[in-house]
């Protein structure tokens, strides 16, 4: 899809195919609160519209499908005690649930950056198609957050311990790795994406994808799978780090260094999140994440991590606490405790 003017998100229907365009290319199509609200309302309408047979979503431009949420605004509003972060996450998570429960084929065409909020409006659809420039990551532990937007559900369902590896490290994946990890169904070359959208109009999504899908090539993740399962299947973050440090390979050393740069609190919270998410259904995962994000908004590491990575870009966050050993079990428990006002209602 091409840029369709100044609207941040556009909707149209062509011969039974509903089309969504995330249309903020200069902002890497990052989601705003208004985009979440409008998109969810449109999904509700299309779900009950018999003329709509399937849906396709893409991002404007070649750089990104969607790079996440509007982190700068969340940072500014959260620091000042505003209500925006609560409103944004509430409506974003309700949107994620609407995508998951959408009763018709939902085809996410992923090219360029796919992070955070972009994962939330793609990973839960029925079909995820990746192309040449795709780059997936859930880098939230690096800004004092956790892999939300349903990461509790889809990461534990990746093969072996791949999901734990992705959630803790924020590792970046290209097309072949996304298919290998079960995060995408198929690879379609960038030059055939317009053909794909034309074919989707037929309403036979599976046949359209099958006709254009090609082999994405070897997946680097497959080469590291044994090591990932061995290290990231451990019983705690501390055990994962110890296991990596006992491994004299270059990959293990690099991975341990990556983990050491993340928020200790986020690492422990994420570990618990993914372990619990493996046994929860989708809606329960979203309600758990709502509890967690409320505590993140009231905490400190999200603001410090965002400052270091997004605002000042000095890449030197001062995490509080600064080490895994200082993060107590009761500190982690607090992120999952019931909220005074009750759980998020996913209607």
C-alpha positions in Angstrom: 0.0 0.0 0.0 1.2 3.5 -0.6 0.8 6.7 1.5 -2.8 7.8 1.3 -2.5 11.4 2.5 -2.4 12.8 6.0 -4.6 10.4 7.9 -2.6 8.4 10.5 -4.5 5.3 9.7 -6.7 4.6 6.7 -9.4 2.0 6.0 -11.1 0.9 2.8 -12.8 -2.1 1.3 -12.1 -3.4 -2.2 -14.2 -6.3 -3.6 -14.6 -7.8 -0.1 -11.0 -7.2 1.1 -10.8 -4.8 4.0 -7.6 -2.8 3.9 -5.8 -1.0 6.7 -2.8 1.2 6.2 -0.7 2.5 9.1 0.1 5.8 7.7 2.8 7.6 9.7 5.9 6.7 7.6 8.0 9.6 9.1 7.4 8.1 12.6 7.9 4.6 11.3 4.2 4.1 11.5 4.2 4.1 15.3 0.8 3.7 16.9 -1.0 6.6 18.6 -3.9 6.3 21.0 -6.3 7.6 18.4 -5.1 5.0 15.9 -5.8 2.2 18.4 -9.3 3.5 19.1 -10.2 4.0 15.5 -8.8 0.6 14.4 -10.6 -1.3 17.1 -13.9 0.4 16.2 -13.3 -0.5 12.5 -12.6 -4.1 13.3 -15.8 -4.4 15.2 -17.7 -3.0 12.3 -16.0 -5.3 9.7 -16.5 -8.3 11.9 -20.2 -8.0 11.5 -20.2 -6.9 7.8 -21.0 -9.8 5.5 -19.5 -8.0 2.5 -16.0 -8.2 4.1 -14.4 -11.5 3.5 -10.8 -10.9 4.7 -8.5 -8.1 5.9 -5.0 -7.0 4.9 -2.9 -4.6 7.0 0.3 -3.0 5.9 2.5 0.0 6.8 3.2 3.1 4.6 6.7 3.4 3.1 9.5 0.8 3.0 11.1 1.4 6.4 8.6 0.0 8.8 5.4 -1.9 9.2 5.1 -0.4 12.6 8.0 0.4 15.0 5.8 0.3 18.2 3.9 2.9 20.2 4.5 6.6 20.6 7.2 6.1 23.3 8.1 9.8 23.6 4.5 10.8 24.4 4.2 7.9 26.9 7.4 9.1 28.5 6.4 12.8 28.7 2.9 12.1 29.9 3.9 9.4 32.4 6.6 11.5 34.0 4.1 14.3 34.5 1.6 12.0 36.1 -0.9 12.3 33.2 -3.5 9.7 32.4 -2.4 9.2 28.8 -0.3 6.1 29.4 -3.2 4.3 31.1 -5.6 5.3 28.3 -3.1 4.3 25.6 -2.2 0.8 27.0 -5.9 0.1 27.9 -7.0 0.8 24.3 -4.0 -0.8 22.7 -4.5 -4.1 24.6 -8.2 -4.0 23.7 -7.1 -3.6 20.1 -4.7 -6.6 20.4 -7.6 -8.7 21.7 -9.9 -7.5 18.8 -7.2 -8.6 16.3 -6.9 -12.0 18.1 -10.7 -12.6 18.0 -11.3 -11.2 14.5 -13.5 -13.9 12.9 -12.2 -13.6 9.4 -8.8 -14.0 7.7 -6.5 -11.3 8.9 -3.4 -10.9 6.8 -0.5 -8.8 8.1 2.0 -7.9 5.4 5.3 -7.3 7.2 8.1 -5.3 5.6 10.6 -3.1 7.4 10.6 -2.7 11.2 8.1 -4.7 13.3 8.4 -4.0 17.0 6.2 -3.5 20.1 2.8 -2.2 19.0 3.5 -3.3 15.5 3.8 -6.9 16.7 0.5 -6.5 18.6 -1.5 -5.7 15.5 0.1 -8.4 13.4 1.2 -11.4 15.5 -2.4 -12.3 16.6 -3.9 -12.3 13.1 -4.5 -15.5 11.2 -1.8 -14.9 8.6 1.6 -13.1 8.9 3.5 -12.6 5.7 7.1 -11.4 5.8 9.2 -9.9 3.1 12.8 -9.0 2.3 13.3 -6.0 4.6 11.4 -7.3 7.6 13.1 -6.9 11.0 11.2 -8.2 14.1 12.2 -7.5 17.7 10.6 -7.2 21.1 13.3 -4.9 22.7 11.3 -3.8 25.8 13.6 -5.1 28.5 16.1 -2.5 27.2 13.8 0.4 28.1 12.5 -0.9 31.5 9.4 -2.4 30.0 8.4 -6.0 29.2 7.3 -7.7 25.9 3.7 -6.8 26.0 0.9 -6.5 23.4 0.3 -10.2 23.8 3.9 -11.3 24.1 2.8 -13.3 27.1 0.9 -15.5 24.7 2.9 -15.8 21.5 6.4 -15.9 22.9 6.0 -19.0 25.1 4.4 -20.7 22.1 7.6 -20.3 19.9 9.6 -23.6 19.6 11.6 -24.6 22.6 13.1 -21.7 24.5 13.2 -19.4 21.5 10.4 -17.1 23.0 12.3 -16.7 26.3 15.5 -15.8 24.3 13.6 -13.2 22.2 11.8 -11.7 25.2 14.9 -11.3 27.4 17.4 -10.2 24.8 15.4 -8.3 22.3 17.1 -10.2 19.5 16.4 -9.1 16.0 15.0 -11.5 13.5 14.8 -11.4 9.7 12.3 -13.3 7.4 13.7 -16.8 7.6 14.0 -16.6 11.4 10.4 -15.3 11.8 9.1 -18.3 9.8 11.3 -20.7 11.8 10.0 -19.3 15.1 6.4 -19.5 14.0 6.0 -15.7 14.0 5.2 -15.8 10.3 3.4 -18.3 8.0 5.2 -17.4 4.8 7.8 -15.3 3.0 6.8 -13.4 -0.1 9.5 -11.3 -2.0 9.0 -7.6 -1.8 8.5 -7.4 -5.6 5.4 -9.6 -5.3 3.6 -7.8 -2.4 1.4 -5.9 -4.8 0.5 -9.2 -6.5 -0.3 -10.6 -3.1 -2.8 -7.9 -2.3 -4.4 -8.3 -5.7 -4.7 -12.0 -5.1 -6.2 -11.5 -1.6 -9.2 -9.9 -3.2 -10.3 -13.4 -4.3 -11.1 -14.1 -0.6 -9.1 -17.4 -0.8 -6.3 -16.3 1.5 -4.6 -19.6 1.8 -4.4 -20.2 -1.9 -3.2 -16.6 -2.6 -0.4 -16.9 -0.1 0.6 -20.4 -1.3 0.8 -19.2 -4.9 3.3 -16.5 -4.1 5.2 -17.8 -1.1 8.9 -18.7 -1.6 11.7 -20.3 0.5 13.1 -17.6 2.8 16.4 -19.4 3.0 18.3 -20.8 6.1 17.4 -19.5 9.5 20.3 -18.4 11.8 18.1 -19.3 14.8 18.1 -22.9 13.7 21.9 -22.9 14.1 21.7 -21.6 17.6 18.6 -23.6 18.6 20.4 -26.2 20.8 22.3 -23.4 22.7 19.1 -21.3 23.1 17.2 -24.3 24.5 20.0 -25.2 26.8 20.6 -21.8 28.3 17.2 -20.2 28.2 15.4 -23.2 29.5 17.0 -22.6 32.9 14.9 -22.0 36.0 15.7 -18.3 36.6 17.3 -15.3 34.9 20.3 -15.8 37.2 20.6 -19.4 36.0 20.4 -18.3 32.4 23.2 -15.8 32.9 25.3 -18.4 34.8 24.8 -20.9 32.0 25.8 -18.5 29.4 28.9 -17.5 31.3 30.0 -21.1 31.5 29.8 -21.4 27.8 33.0 -20.3 26.0 31.4 -19.6 22.7 31.4 -16.2 21.1 27.6 -16.4 20.8 27.2 -17.1 24.5 29.5 -14.2 25.5 27.7 -11.8 23.3 24.3 -12.9 24.5 25.4 -12.6 28.2 26.6 -9.1 27.5 23.3 -8.2 25.9 21.3 -9.4 28.9 23.6 -7.5 31.3 22.6 -4.2 29.6 18.9 -4.7 30.3 16.8 -3.6 33.2 17.3 -6.2 36.0 13.7 -5.7 37.1 12.4 -6.1 33.5 14.3 -9.3 33.1 12.9 -10.9 36.1 9.4 -9.7 35.4 9.6 -10.9 31.8 10.8 -14.3 32.9 7.8 -14.7 35.2 5.5 -13.3 32.6 6.5 -15.8 29.9 6.5 -18.8 32.3 3.0 -17.9 33.4 1.8 -17.0 29.9 2.5 -20.5 28.7 -0.4 -21.8 30.8 -2.9 -18.9 30.1 -5.3 -18.3 27.3 -5.0 -15.1 25.3 -7.4 -12.9 27.2 -5.9 -13.9 30.5 -2.5 -12.9 29.2 -3.8 -9.5 28.3 -5.3 -9.0 31.7 -2.0 -10.0 33.2 -0.1 -7.5 31.1 -2.5 -4.8 32.1 -1.7 -5.4 35.7 2.0 -5.4 34.8 2.0 -2.2 32.8 0.2 -0.3 35.5 3.1 -1.0 37.8 5.6 -0.1 35.1 3.9 3.3 34.6 4.2 3.9 38.4 7.8 2.8 38.5 11.2 4.3 37.5 13.0 2.0 35.0 10.7 2.7 32.1 11.4 6.4 32.3 15.1 5.9 32.8 15.4 3.4 30.0 13.4 5.6 27.6 15.6 8.5 28.5 18.8 6.6 27.8 17.6 5.0 24.6 15.1 7.3 23.0 15.5 10.8 24.6 19.2 11.5 25.4 20.4 8.4 23.5 23.4 8.0 25.7 22.7 4.2 26.0 23.7 4.4 29.7 20.6 3.8 31.8 20.9 3.9 35.6 18.6 1.0 36.5 17.0 0.9 40.0 17.9 -1.6 41.3 21.1 -2.1 39.3 21.6 -5.9 39.6 19.5 -9.1 39.4 20.4 -10.0 43.0 18.8 -6.8 44.3 15.4 -7.6 42.6 13.5 -9.6 45.3 10.8 -12.1 44.6 8.3 -9.9 46.4 9.2 -7.0 44.0 8.4 -9.2 41.1 5.2 -10.5 42.7 3.9 -6.9 43.0 3.8 -6.6 39.2 1.3 -9.5 38.9 -0.9 -8.6 41.9 -4.6 -7.6 41.4 -5.3 -4.0 40.7 -7.5 -1.9 43.1 -9.8 -1.0 40.2 -10.0 -4.6 38.9 -8.8 -6.2 35.7 -9.0 -4.8 32.2 -12.3 -5.6 30.5 -11.8 -6.9 27.0 -15.2 -6.4 25.4 
